[in-house]
Amino acid sequence: MTRTLVEVASEAAVCTRCRLAQGRTQVVFGQVNAGADLLFIGEAPGFHEDKQGEPFVGAAGNLLNRMLGEIGLARDEVSVVNVIKCRPPGNRDPQPDEIEACTPWLVEQISLIQPKVIVTLGNFATKYVLNTATGITRLRGQMHDWHGRSVIPTFHPAAILHGGGEKSRQFELLREDFELVRRTLAAPVAQAQIQAQAQAQVQTDEPSIDQLELF
């Protein structure tokens, strides 16, 4: 029997599948909107997300909201989640066993939301979702086929803010990527094109969401 997002969130809130449960303030399940056409996936909660229980708050969240506004969307019209639902100590990189333990939550979120377009924010989420060793600089600005959905990688908003903000070249590229998101939502590209791009990706043995099958 298929569960609802509320039921999944309730179970995730008391998850103890990995060591991150010991140091968290709370599980950051994400901002999930069943039926949303657009899903953003980041890496893991930071300090403020851990305290507030919401993903992408503060300056990074404000930048994400601004980019959404530029393509005619509001935050409550999309879904925003992280690969990892609990904050790693000191914001360190998630460990392979932590990724493996958290992957089923993300799989179920995607299966219940059923987005048409997924935007991966930053290196970690992009490499994880696409199961690739190729970095974000090379992958951004393109569409990639993934389980019949279009994945568009782009820079993490925090990286933009730390790298010069609006004066940086990355900011302009971020804006270009969001325009690509807008066009893709309006008229998705031909399946053959995104499949050709997917075939060019470099594969890796790191933990990946492809280890589990989507519903």
Backbone as ProteinMPNN parsed JSONL, in Angstrom:
{"seq_chain_A": "MTRTLVEVASEAAVCTRCRLAQGRTQVVFGQVNAGADLLFIGEAPGFHEDKQGEPFVGAAGNLLNRMLGEIGLARDEVSVVNVIKCRPPGNRDPQPDEIEACTPWLVEQISLIQPKVIVTLGNFATKYVLNTATGITRLRGQMHDWHGRSVIPTFHPAAILHGGGEKSRQFELLREDFELVRRTLAAPVAQAQIQAQAQAQVQTDEPSIDQLELF", "coords_chain_A": {"N_chain_A": [[0.843, -1.189, 0.0], [0.588, 2.182, -0.892], [2.133, 4.839, 0.799], [1.356, 8.064, 2.308], [2.879, 11.324, 1.942], [2.852, 12.621, 4.373], [2.737, 10.511, 6.168], [5.177, 9.261, 5.621], [6.953, 11.306, 6.357], [6.423, 11.442, 9.076], [7.429, 8.995, 9.998], [10.096, 9.27, 9.247], [10.901, 11.297, 10.938], [11.679, 10.172, 13.327], [13.814, 8.643, 12.723], [16.541, 6.394, 13.069], [18.56, 5.272, 11.601], [21.212, 5.768, 11.029], [24.354, 7.126, 12.287], [24.032, 9.881, 12.351], [21.701, 10.567, 13.591], [22.264, 10.875, 16.238], [23.346, 13.381, 16.727], [21.69, 15.352, 15.743], [19.362, 18.148, 15.758], [16.816, 17.996, 14.778], [15.068, 16.03, 12.314], [15.311, 17.009, 8.968], [13.04, 16.841, 6.887], [12.143, 18.018, 4.574], [10.668, 20.325, 2.199], [7.879, 19.347, 0.908], [5.726, 18.733, -1.797], [3.175, 17.174, -2.963], [2.723, 16.15, -6.242], [4.013, 18.309, -7.342], [5.647, 19.741, -10.111], [8.306, 20.364, -10.167], [11.295, 19.588, -8.556], [13.771, 20.248, -6.186], [16.985, 19.162, -5.229], [19.24, 19.11, -2.669], [22.31, 18.891, -0.715], [22.662, 18.37, 2.253], [21.214, 19.208, 5.472], [22.156, 22.349, 6.933], [23.468, 24.315, 9.68], [21.394, 26.206, 10.378], [19.196, 25.101, 9.104], [18.953, 22.712, 10.476], [18.199, 23.672, 12.97], [15.775, 24.986, 12.424], [14.283, 23.154, 11.031], [13.657, 23.198, 8.349], [14.461, 23.066, 4.842], [17.021, 24.884, 3.065], [17.097, 27.654, 4.146], [17.617, 31.062, 5.291], [20.251, 33.043, 3.768], [20.953, 31.512, 1.492], [18.549, 30.239, 0.958], [16.978, 32.474, 0.4], [18.144, 33.314, -1.997], [17.525, 31.13, -3.623], [14.729, 31.381, -3.626], [14.511, 33.811, -4.946], [15.497, 33.192, -7.51], [13.572, 31.384, -8.308], [11.369, 33.105, -8.423], [12.082, 34.639, -10.618], [11.528, 32.978, -12.722], [8.882, 32.768, -12.611], [7.748, 31.29, -10.512], [6.675, 30.319, -7.216], [7.942, 29.546, -3.937], [6.285, 27.726, -2.586], [5.19, 26.285, -4.608], [6.835, 24.348, -5.479], [8.942, 21.484, -4.73], [11.376, 20.933, -2.189], [14.189, 19.324, -1.15], [16.752, 17.456, 0.635], [19.518, 15.226, 0.011], [20.561, 13.982, 2.298], [18.991, 13.784, 5.422], [19.564, 14.615, 7.989], [21.684, 16.827, 9.811], [25.123, 16.655, 9.13], [27.856, 16.45, 11.448], [29.449, 19.531, 12.055], [29.006, 20.261, 9.468], [30.283, 18.498, 7.744], [31.216, 16.356, 4.929], [28.785, 13.968, 3.888], [28.975, 10.511, 4.875], [29.598, 7.335, 3.183], [28.005, 5.198, 4.3], [26.044, 6.618, 5.609], [24.789, 7.913, 3.525], [23.758, 5.699, 2.196], [21.952, 4.793, 4.124], [20.097, 6.844, 4.156], [19.072, 7.041, 1.634], [16.635, 5.536, 0.974], [14.588, 7.208, 1.971], [14.652, 9.46, 0.286], [14.115, 8.231, -2.157], [11.468, 7.413, -1.741], [10.258, 9.89, -1.387], [10.582, 11.078, -3.959], [9.117, 9.245, -5.459], [6.55, 9.646, -4.506], [6.086, 12.363, -4.918], [6.469, 12.658, -7.674], [7.881, 14.332, -9.671], [8.358, 16.241, -12.712], [10.638, 17.514, -13.498], [13.871, 17.572, -12.128], [16.062, 19.415, -10.19], [19.362, 19.402, -9.413], [21.319, 20.608, -6.83], [24.421, 21.744, -6.665], [27.672, 20.046, -6.332], [27.673, 17.588, -4.802], [24.947, 16.586, -4.67], [24.434, 16.398, -7.388], [26.365, 14.554, -8.407], [25.605, 12.358, -6.945], [22.874, 11.816, -7.647], [23.035, 11.498, -10.462], [24.918, 9.565, -10.581], [27.709, 9.88, -11.199], [31.126, 10.839, -11.801], [31.792, 13.228, -12.784], [32.2, 16.734, -12.506], [30.23, 19.554, -11.266], [30.622, 21.89, -12.763], [31.033, 21.074, -15.376], [28.699, 19.656, -15.876], [26.49, 21.284, -15.479], [23.874, 23.311, -16.917], [22.868, 21.568, -18.755], [20.539, 19.013, -19.786], [19.643, 15.906, -18.369], [18.693, 12.555, -18.751], [16.863, 10.665, -16.434], [15.485, 8.011, -15.001], [13.249, 8.481, -16.613], [12.78, 11.132, -16.173], [13.663, 14.634, -16.394], [16.764, 15.822, -15.466], [18.365, 18.624, -14.22], [21.347, 19.91, -13.521], [22.776, 22.368, -11.34], [24.553, 25.143, -9.815], [25.079, 25.186, -6.253], [23.169, 27.36, -4.209], [24.506, 28.435, -1.947], [27.168, 28.227, -2.691], [27.293, 30.112, -4.704], [26.897, 32.461, -3.239], [29.157, 32.45, -1.62], [31.064, 32.735, -3.486], [31.239, 35.246, -4.628], [28.76, 36.249, -5.202], [26.241, 38.211, -6.816], [27.987, 39.44, -8.552], [29.526, 37.549, -9.671], [30.556, 35.215, -12.224], [29.369, 32.748, -11.962], [26.888, 33.344, -10.92], [25.482, 34.411, -13.09], [25.456, 32.147, -14.692], [23.894, 30.493, -13.105], [21.474, 31.809, -13.313], [20.996, 31.378, -16.024], [20.649, 28.619, -15.959], [18.276, 28.381, -14.526], [16.541, 29.523, -16.313], [16.625, 27.563, -18.241], [15.362, 25.569, -16.784], [12.797, 26.679, -16.646], [12.036, 26.631, -19.383], [12.109, 23.896, -19.849], [10.121, 22.885, -18.166], [7.962, 23.976, -19.453], [8.078, 22.907, -22.023], [9.238, 19.988, -22.376], [12.341, 18.52, -23.482], [13.103, 16.385, -26.307], [13.03, 12.871, -25.759], [15.118, 11.373, -26.829], [17.238, 13.148, -26.987], [17.956, 13.788, -24.294], [18.609, 11.274, -23.449], [20.866, 10.743, -24.965], [22.647, 12.562, -23.875], [22.815, 11.531, -21.312], [24.153, 9.133, -21.733], [26.724, 9.942, -22.099], [27.808, 10.429, -19.673], [30.152, 10.024, -16.958], [30.597, 7.152, -15.085], [30.484, 6.088, -11.612], [31.513, 4.337, -8.611], [30.494, 5.215, -6.243], [28.051, 5.591, -3.547], [24.702, 5.608, -4.709], [21.508, 6.843, -5.737], [20.458, 5.227, -7.643], [20.805, 2.702, -6.795], [18.526, 1.834, -5.645], [15.212, 1.092, -6.696], [12.927, 3.223, -8.25], [9.462, 3.824, -7.515]], "CA_chain_A": [[0.0, 0.0, 0.0], [1.364, 3.413, -0.982], [1.966, 5.751, 1.932], [1.308, 9.485, 1.993], [4.069, 12.061, 2.349], [2.723, 12.896, 5.806], [3.102, 9.279, 6.865], [6.617, 9.073, 5.459], [7.618, 12.331, 7.171], [6.261, 11.075, 10.48], [8.38, 7.921, 10.292], [11.454, 9.806, 9.1], [11.183, 12.195, 12.051], [12.268, 9.413, 14.435], [14.761, 7.719, 12.101], [17.83, 6.158, 13.731], [19.255, 4.336, 10.718], [22.651, 6.024, 10.98], [24.923, 7.868, 13.411], [23.652, 11.292, 12.34], [20.571, 10.756, 14.499], [22.759, 11.179, 17.589], [23.73, 14.777, 16.907], [20.764, 16.296, 15.109], [18.284, 18.765, 16.521], [15.615, 17.386, 14.217], [15.153, 15.6, 10.928], [14.827, 17.991, 7.999], [12.435, 15.999, 5.86], [12.075, 18.805, 3.353], [9.418, 20.967, 1.805], [7.388, 18.416, -0.107], [4.45, 19.131, -2.375], [2.758, 16.081, -3.845], [2.261, 16.613, -7.538], [4.824, 19.424, -7.843], [6.394, 19.369, -11.311], [9.722, 20.706, -9.997], [11.899, 19.162, -7.289], [15.162, 20.601, -5.957], [17.68, 18.27, -4.307], [20.522, 19.596, -2.18], [23.169, 17.903, -0.065], [22.296, 18.036, 3.627], [20.899, 20.4, 6.254], [23.196, 23.067, 7.644], [23.182, 24.696, 11.064], [20.094, 26.863, 10.523], [18.169, 24.142, 8.703], [18.824, 21.775, 11.59], [17.461, 24.338, 14.05], [14.428, 25.374, 12.017], [13.572, 22.017, 10.478], [13.292, 23.468, 6.964], [15.626, 23.133, 3.96], [17.331, 26.112, 2.337], [16.66, 28.883, 4.808], [18.679, 32.058, 5.326], [20.662, 33.7, 2.531], [20.864, 30.559, 0.38], [17.131, 30.08, 0.674], [16.501, 33.703, -0.235], [18.598, 33.298, -3.382], [16.701, 30.144, -4.316], [13.405, 31.977, -3.817], [14.632, 34.85, -5.969], [15.625, 32.551, -8.816], [12.245, 30.86, -8.631], [10.537, 34.237, -8.81], [12.464, 35.099, -11.954], [10.92, 32.102, -13.734], [7.44, 32.778, -12.395], [7.311, 30.292, -9.539], [6.814, 30.597, -5.793], [8.539, 28.425, -3.2], [5.293, 26.725, -2.209], [4.749, 25.556, -5.801], [7.841, 23.34, -5.803], [9.414, 20.691, -3.594], [12.792, 21.157, -1.901], [14.662, 18.322, -0.192], [18.177, 17.138, 0.613], [19.853, 13.802, -0.01], [20.689, 13.612, 3.711], [17.933, 14.457, 6.174], [20.082, 15.092, 9.265], [22.909, 17.603, 9.629], [26.395, 16.039, 9.514], [28.59, 17.293, 12.404], [30.334, 20.52, 11.462], [28.708, 20.333, 8.036], [31.208, 17.66, 6.974], [30.605, 15.587, 3.856], [28.139, 12.723, 4.324], [29.739, 9.288, 4.683], [28.87, 6.382, 2.339], [26.958, 4.443, 4.997], [24.969, 7.57, 5.902], [24.079, 8.09, 2.257], [22.999, 4.476, 1.96], [20.843, 4.722, 5.086], [19.121, 7.898, 3.899], [18.565, 6.95, 0.268], [15.223, 5.142, 0.851], [13.692, 8.347, 2.222], [14.604, 10.259, -0.934], [13.424, 7.436, -3.17], [10.027, 7.459, -1.484], [9.817, 11.254, -1.665], [10.462, 11.261, -5.407], [8.047, 8.386, -5.946], [5.266, 10.22, -4.119], [5.951, 13.693, -5.527], [6.397, 12.457, -9.123], [8.235, 15.559, -10.405], [8.769, 16.128, -14.11], [12.003, 18.044, -13.589], [14.637, 17.589, -10.889], [17.247, 20.269, -10.219], [20.336, 19.049, -8.382], [22.023, 21.813, -6.406], [25.789, 21.533, -6.214], [28.435, 18.865, -6.719], [27.303, 16.356, -4.118], [23.644, 16.092, -5.117], [24.517, 16.073, -8.811], [27.109, 13.303, -8.567], [24.819, 11.298, -6.308], [21.686, 11.485, -8.435], [23.41, 11.038, -11.801], [25.903, 8.494, -10.438], [28.792, 10.299, -12.071], [32.279, 11.479, -11.184], [31.966, 14.513, -13.449], [31.87, 17.845, -11.62], [29.089, 20.412, -11.566], [30.961, 22.888, -13.772], [30.849, 20.465, -16.696], [27.369, 19.091, -16.031], [25.428, 22.287, -15.399], [23.441, 23.858, -18.187], [22.42, 20.493, -19.635], [19.507, 18.126, -19.267], [20.061, 14.511, -18.309], [17.568, 11.673, -18.521], [17.018, 9.863, -15.224], [14.211, 7.36, -14.686], [12.182, 9.117, -17.36], [12.641, 12.535, -15.782], [14.759, 15.513, -16.789], [17.573, 16.342, -14.363], [19.152, 19.793, -14.597], [22.268, 20.286, -12.448], [23.237, 23.748, -11.265], [25.357, 25.442, -8.632], [24.389, 25.357, -4.978], [23.07, 28.789, -3.891], [25.534, 28.833, -0.984], [28.42, 28.383, -3.43], [27.199, 31.406, -5.385], [27.076, 33.517, -2.238], [30.545, 32.415, -1.147], [31.975, 32.944, -4.608], [31.148, 36.575, -5.211], [27.374, 36.692, -5.316], [25.722, 38.671, -8.096], [29.064, 39.913, -9.408], [30.286, 36.404, -10.163], [30.117, 34.548, -13.437], [28.498, 31.648, -11.566], [25.522, 33.848, -10.732], [24.879, 34.495, -14.412], [25.206, 30.778, -15.135], [22.74, 30.036, -12.327], [20.293, 32.406, -13.943], [20.793, 30.642, -17.277], [20.131, 27.29, -15.625], [16.869, 28.509, -14.145], [15.799, 29.742, -17.549], [16.5, 26.226, -18.821], [14.305, 24.91, -16.003], [11.511, 27.235, -17.093], [11.722, 26.12, -20.719], [11.89, 22.455, -19.766], [8.799, 22.685, -17.578], [6.962, 24.364, -20.438], [8.147, 22.023, -23.192], [10.381, 19.09, -22.175], [13.075, 18.152, -24.684], [12.867, 15.037, -26.807], [13.662, 11.839, -24.945], [16.365, 10.932, -27.451], [18.294, 14.105, -26.689], [18.439, 13.656, -22.931], [19.243, 9.975, -23.333], [22.206, 10.861, -25.541], [23.473, 13.252, -22.895], [23.019, 10.629, -20.174], [25.115, 8.11, -22.109], [28.063, 10.521, -22.092], [28.249, 10.665, -18.309], [31.149, 9.126, -16.392], [30.004, 6.436, -13.96], [31.313, 5.931, -10.426], [31.03, 3.308, -7.69], [30.022, 5.834, -5.013], [26.638, 5.318, -3.294], [23.838, 6.319, -5.641], [20.082, 6.557, -5.625], [20.146, 4.183, -8.604], [20.882, 1.407, -6.124], [17.159, 1.461, -5.335], [14.334, 1.317, -7.834], [11.797, 4.122, -7.978], [8.124, 3.256, -7.71]], "C_chain_A": [[0.884, 1.247, 0.0], [1.073, 4.313, 0.205], [1.844, 7.188, 1.439], [2.615, 10.133, 2.437], [4.036, 12.389, 3.836], [3.143, 11.676, 6.614], [4.605, 9.014, 6.785], [7.385, 10.051, 6.332], [7.553, 11.978, 8.65], [7.236, 9.969, 10.874], [9.817, 8.428, 10.232], [11.861, 10.657, 10.304], [11.844, 11.49, 13.232], [13.3, 8.408, 13.914], [16.063, 7.625, 12.897], [18.68, 5.2, 12.899], [20.762, 4.563, 10.654], [23.062, 6.908, 12.151], [24.498, 9.338, 13.461], [22.474, 11.585, 13.266], [21.027, 11.212, 15.879], [23.03, 12.666, 17.797], [22.773, 15.803, 16.335], [19.873, 16.978, 16.131], [16.957, 18.17, 16.083], [15.891, 16.936, 12.789], [14.59, 16.703, 10.035], [14.288, 17.207, 6.803], [12.351, 16.716, 4.521], [10.72, 19.449, 3.168], [8.87, 20.162, 0.637], [5.962, 18.781, -0.514], [4.046, 18.07, -3.381], [2.199, 16.636, -5.143], [3.033, 17.786, -8.091], [5.637, 18.951, -9.048], [7.896, 19.54, -11.136], [10.195, 20.332, -8.595], [13.363, 19.589, -7.26], [15.759, 19.628, -4.944], [19.031, 18.869, -3.954], [21.272, 18.494, -1.455], [22.64, 17.465, 1.288], [21.943, 19.312, 4.372], [22.16, 21.027, 6.839], [22.731, 23.429, 9.039], [21.76, 25.242, 11.219], [18.954, 25.925, 10.115], [17.897, 23.14, 9.82], [18.008, 22.383, 12.725], [16.005, 24.594, 13.685], [13.608, 24.229, 11.44], [13.114, 22.194, 9.044], [14.544, 23.526, 6.101], [15.788, 24.511, 3.33], [16.657, 27.342, 2.95], [17.826, 29.875, 4.779], [19.006, 32.604, 3.946], [20.547, 32.775, 1.324], [19.409, 30.333, -0.021], [16.544, 31.294, -0.02], [16.915, 33.758, -1.707], [17.789, 32.294, -4.199], [15.315, 30.707, -4.608], [13.431, 33.037, -4.916], [14.707, 34.252, -7.367], [14.295, 31.94, -9.26], [11.323, 31.977, -9.107], [10.824, 34.716, -10.221], [11.891, 34.214, -13.055], [9.429, 31.892, -13.443], [6.906, 31.754, -11.432], [7.507, 30.796, -8.119], [7.343, 29.352, -5.096], [7.51, 27.337, -2.893], [4.718, 25.962, -3.402], [5.712, 24.437, -6.182], [8.13, 22.504, -4.557], [10.917, 20.892, -3.441], [13.224, 20.172, -0.823], [16.181, 18.232, -0.262], [18.364, 15.627, 0.511], [19.887, 13.264, 1.416], [19.705, 14.432, 4.531], [18.379, 14.988, 7.534], [21.411, 15.809, 9.033], [24.143, 16.799, 10.033], [27.147, 16.981, 10.456], [29.545, 18.252, 11.691], [30.137, 20.7, 9.973], [29.705, 19.557, 7.179], [30.454, 16.946, 5.868], [29.93, 14.334, 4.425], [29.009, 11.513, 3.998], [28.92, 8.268, 3.877], [27.759, 5.622, 3.059], [25.78, 5.335, 5.381], [24.122, 7.811, 4.655], [23.19, 6.877, 1.984], [21.78, 4.397, 2.867], [19.735, 5.713, 4.744], [18.466, 7.784, 2.527], [17.099, 6.514, 0.182], [14.236, 6.274, 1.105], [13.544, 9.183, 0.956], [13.877, 9.525, -2.047], [11.913, 7.536, -2.979], [9.478, 8.861, -1.726], [9.599, 11.465, -3.156], [9.286, 10.459, -5.954], [6.668, 8.964, -5.635], [5.035, 11.594, -4.745], [5.742, 13.58, -7.035], [6.714, 13.736, -9.904], [8.581, 15.265, -11.86], [10.223, 16.527, -14.289], [12.627, 18.042, -12.204], [15.856, 18.48, -11.099], [18.158, 19.856, -9.076], [21.2, 20.267, -8.098], [23.401, 21.458, -5.866], [26.374, 20.193, -6.613], [27.891, 17.581, -6.12], [26.006, 15.782, -4.654], [23.695, 15.661, -6.576], [25.222, 14.741, -9.036], [26.319, 12.124, -8.018], [23.655, 10.863, -7.198], [22.068, 10.894, -9.79], [24.44, 9.916, -11.771], [27.103, 8.743, -11.363], [29.931, 10.896, -11.249], [32.539, 12.852, -11.776], [31.469, 15.633, -12.555], [30.751, 18.727, -12.147], [29.398, 21.412, -12.672], [30.748, 22.347, -15.178], [29.416, 20.013, -16.935], [26.256, 20.129, -16.066], [25.08, 22.787, -16.805], [22.972, 22.823, -19.181], [21.278, 19.736, -18.97], [19.981, 16.69, -19.366], [18.838, 13.653, -18.006], [17.842, 10.787, -17.313], [15.655, 9.311, -14.829], [13.037, 8.053, -15.37], [11.918, 10.558, -16.997], [13.833, 13.337, -16.301], [15.46, 16.026, -15.539], [18.427, 17.488, -14.897], [20.056, 20.161, -13.424], [22.589, 21.784, -12.501], [24.018, 23.955, -9.973], [24.486, 25.525, -7.38], [24.32, 26.854, -4.659], [24.134, 29.268, -2.912], [26.875, 29.041, -1.676], [28.439, 29.7, -4.189], [27.498, 32.54, -4.414], [28.513, 33.592, -1.745], [31.542, 32.753, -2.247], [31.831, 34.282, -5.3], [29.743, 37.082, -5.447], [27.005, 37.129, -6.725], [26.811, 39.14, -9.054], [29.837, 38.771, -10.066], [29.704, 35.861, -11.466], [29.159, 33.407, -13.102], [27.054, 32.106, -11.382], [24.801, 33.935, -12.076], [24.568, 33.103, -14.964], [24.018, 30.17, -14.392], [21.454, 30.562, -12.939], [19.964, 31.701, -15.267], [20.183, 29.267, -17.008], [18.661, 27.349, -15.24], [15.997, 28.815, -15.353], [15.605, 28.422, -18.284], [15.422, 25.426, -18.097], [12.935, 25.378, -16.475], [11.104, 26.662, -18.445], [11.401, 24.627, -20.684], [10.526, 22.134, -19.169], [7.704, 22.987, -18.592], [6.905, 23.39, -21.612], [9.358, 21.126, -23.062], [11.021, 18.686, -23.495], [12.756, 16.726, -25.08], [13.637, 14.033, -25.983], [15.01, 11.421, -25.515], [17.518, 11.867, -27.092], [18.831, 13.92, -25.281], [19.062, 12.288, -22.696], [20.66, 10.009, -23.883], [23.148, 11.551, -24.575], [23.786, 12.337, -21.72], [24.088, 9.594, -20.483], [26.544, 8.615, -22.053], [28.612, 10.71, -20.689], [29.268, 9.616, -17.872], [30.574, 8.488, -15.145], [31.01, 6.278, -12.823], [30.719, 4.855, -9.542], [30.555, 3.89, -6.366], [28.539, 5.511, -4.809], [25.744, 6.186, -4.166], [22.397, 5.927, -5.413], [19.665, 5.465, -6.599], [20.278, 2.801, -8.002], [19.494, 0.909, -5.736], [16.266, 1.831, -6.506], [13.173, 2.222, -7.422], [10.483, 3.406, -8.246], [7.54, 3.793, -9.008]], "O_chain_A": [[1.815, 1.354, 0.797], [-0.082, 4.526, 0.572], [2.184, 7.493, 0.296], [3.367, 9.552, 3.22], [5.08, 12.429, 4.486], [3.829, 11.802, 7.629], [5.224, 8.594, 7.763], [8.362, 9.672, 6.977], [8.515, 12.19, 9.388], [7.807, 10.004, 11.964], [10.65, 8.061, 11.061], [13.042, 10.724, 10.644], [12.499, 12.136, 14.05], [13.618, 7.434, 14.596], [16.612, 8.634, 13.338], [19.437, 4.402, 13.453], [21.511, 3.664, 10.273], [22.217, 7.378, 12.913], [24.598, 9.97, 14.512], [22.277, 12.728, 13.678], [20.273, 11.858, 16.607], [22.952, 13.158, 18.923], [23.022, 17.005, 16.434], [19.653, 16.462, 17.227], [16.087, 17.879, 16.904], [16.829, 17.404, 12.145], [13.527, 17.259, 10.312], [15.006, 16.951, 5.836], [12.474, 16.097, 3.464], [9.761, 19.157, 3.882], [9.347, 20.286, -0.491], [5.116, 19.093, 0.325], [4.52, 18.067, -4.518], [1.311, 17.487, -5.137], [2.751, 18.231, -9.203], [6.247, 17.882, -9.007], [8.679, 18.934, -11.867], [9.587, 20.703, -7.591], [14.11, 19.321, -8.202], [15.134, 19.307, -3.933], [19.864, 19.105, -4.828], [20.926, 17.318, -1.558], [22.217, 16.321, 1.454], [22.336, 20.397, 3.945], [23.109, 20.328, 7.194], [21.724, 22.914, 9.523], [21.011, 24.794, 12.087], [17.877, 25.954, 10.711], [16.75, 22.77, 10.072], [17.218, 21.691, 13.366], [15.111, 24.442, 14.517], [12.382, 24.315, 11.364], [12.275, 21.432, 8.563], [15.588, 23.985, 6.566], [14.807, 25.216, 3.093], [15.78, 27.966, 2.354], [18.906, 29.546, 4.288], [18.151, 32.629, 3.06], [20.1, 33.195, 0.257], [19.089, 30.248, -1.206], [15.713, 31.165, -0.919], [16.141, 34.191, -2.56], [17.412, 32.575, -5.337], [14.787, 30.532, -5.706], [12.499, 33.148, -5.711], [14.063, 34.741, -8.295], [13.944, 31.977, -10.44], [10.585, 31.812, -10.079], [9.919, 35.149, -10.935], [11.78, 34.649, -14.201], [8.804, 30.965, -13.959], [5.737, 31.377, -11.513], [8.398, 31.603, -7.854], [7.208, 28.239, -5.605], [7.835, 26.151, -2.936], [3.86, 25.095, -3.233], [5.439, 23.666, -7.102], [7.624, 22.788, -3.472], [11.643, 21.008, -4.429], [12.69, 20.182, 0.286], [16.813, 18.856, -1.115], [17.48, 14.853, 0.879], [19.31, 12.215, 1.705], [19.601, 15.645, 4.349], [17.639, 15.74, 8.169], [22.175, 15.429, 8.146], [24.21, 16.307, 11.16], [27.082, 18.198, 10.28], [30.339, 17.847, 10.842], [31.009, 21.236, 9.289], [29.947, 19.913, 6.026], [29.224, 16.922, 5.853], [30.458, 13.712, 5.347], [29.696, 11.488, 2.977], [27.69, 8.324, 3.882], [26.685, 5.42, 2.493], [24.647, 4.863, 5.47], [22.897, 7.901, 4.728], [22.029, 7.011, 1.596], [20.703, 3.985, 2.436], [18.563, 5.45, 5.014], [17.412, 8.375, 2.293], [16.363, 7.08, -0.627], [13.157, 6.296, 0.514], [12.434, 9.572, 0.595], [13.109, 10.129, -2.797], [11.17, 7.723, -3.942], [8.359, 9.012, -2.215], [8.557, 11.972, -3.572], [8.546, 10.94, -6.813], [5.729, 8.789, -6.411], [3.899, 11.943, -5.067], [4.938, 14.314, -7.61], [5.9, 14.177, -10.715], [9.041, 14.173, -12.192], [10.945, 15.964, -15.112], [12.0, 18.454, -11.227], [16.593, 18.317, -12.071], [17.779, 19.947, -7.908], [21.745, 20.881, -9.014], [23.535, 20.94, -4.757], [25.687, 19.325, -7.152], [27.671, 16.6, -6.83], [25.961, 14.618, -5.052], [23.07, 14.671, -6.957], [24.726, 13.893, -9.778], [26.365, 11.023, -8.568], [23.481, 9.674, -7.465], [21.486, 9.897, -10.218], [24.798, 9.374, -12.817], [27.448, 7.905, -12.197], [29.721, 11.394, -10.143], [33.426, 13.567, -11.308], [30.427, 15.499, -11.912], [30.377, 18.656, -13.318], [28.506, 21.75, -13.45], [30.328, 23.083, -16.072], [28.961, 19.988, -18.079], [25.19, 19.875, -16.626], [25.878, 22.696, -17.737], [22.704, 23.153, -20.336], [21.08, 19.811, -17.757], [20.641, 16.307, -20.332], [18.044, 13.975, -17.122], [18.929, 10.223, -17.184], [14.781, 10.051, -14.379], [11.964, 8.196, -14.784], [10.941, 11.148, -17.457], [14.884, 12.774, -16.608], [14.823, 16.599, -14.655], [19.125, 17.341, -15.9], [19.567, 20.68, -12.421], [22.66, 22.378, -13.576], [24.126, 23.049, -9.146], [23.311, 25.887, -7.445], [25.319, 27.555, -4.824], [24.618, 30.393, -3.034], [27.638, 29.93, -1.296], [29.487, 30.335, -4.306], [28.254, 33.46, -4.726], [29.027, 34.679, -1.481], [32.713, 33.023, -1.979], [32.258, 34.437, -6.444], [29.557, 38.23, -5.85], [27.402, 36.5, -7.705], [26.57, 39.226, -10.258], [30.697, 39.003, -10.916], [28.521, 36.029, -11.76], [28.238, 33.126, -13.87], [26.115, 31.357, -11.652], [23.63, 33.568, -12.176], [23.546, 32.901, -15.621], [23.231, 29.424, -14.974], [20.468, 29.835, -13.064], [18.798, 31.461, -15.581], [19.308, 28.811, -17.745], [17.889, 26.458, -15.592], [14.837, 28.406, -15.403], [14.554, 28.184, -18.88], [14.658, 24.692, -18.725], [12.027, 24.572, -16.677], [9.957, 26.255, -18.629], [10.523, 24.157, -21.407], [9.852, 21.208, -19.621], [6.653, 22.345, -18.598], [5.83, 23.084, -22.129], [10.42, 21.463, -23.586], [10.335, 18.528, -24.505], [12.209, 15.955, -24.292], [14.76, 14.298, -25.554], [15.943, 11.144, -24.761], [18.65, 11.418, -26.913], [20.047, 13.895, -25.087], [19.942, 12.144, -21.848], [21.557, 9.374, -23.329], [24.315, 11.174, -24.462], [24.897, 12.362, -21.191], [24.854, 9.213, -19.598], [27.481, 7.821, -21.969], [29.764, 11.111, -20.527], [29.255, 8.48, -18.345], [30.113, 9.188, -14.243], [32.222, 6.326, -13.036], [29.552, 4.495, -9.699], [30.24, 3.134, -5.447], [27.838, 5.195, -5.771], [26.009, 7.376, -4.337], [22.1, 4.824, -4.956], [18.625, 4.835, -6.406], [19.898, 1.817, -8.637], [19.297, -0.288, -5.523], [16.547, 2.789, -7.226], [12.531, 2.014, -6.392], [10.401, 2.509, -9.085], [6.417, 3.443, -9.37]]}, "name": "protein", "num_of_chains": 1, "seq": "MTRTLVEVASEAAVCTRCRLAQGRTQVVFGQVNAGADLLFIGEAPGFHEDKQGEPFVGAAGNLLNRMLGEIGLARDEVSVVNVIKCRPPGNRDPQPDEIEACTPWLVEQISLIQPKVIVTLGNFATKYVLNTATGITRLRGQMHDWHGRSVIPTFHPAAILHGGGEKSRQFELLREDFELVRRTLAAPVAQAQIQAQAQAQVQTDEPSIDQLELF"}
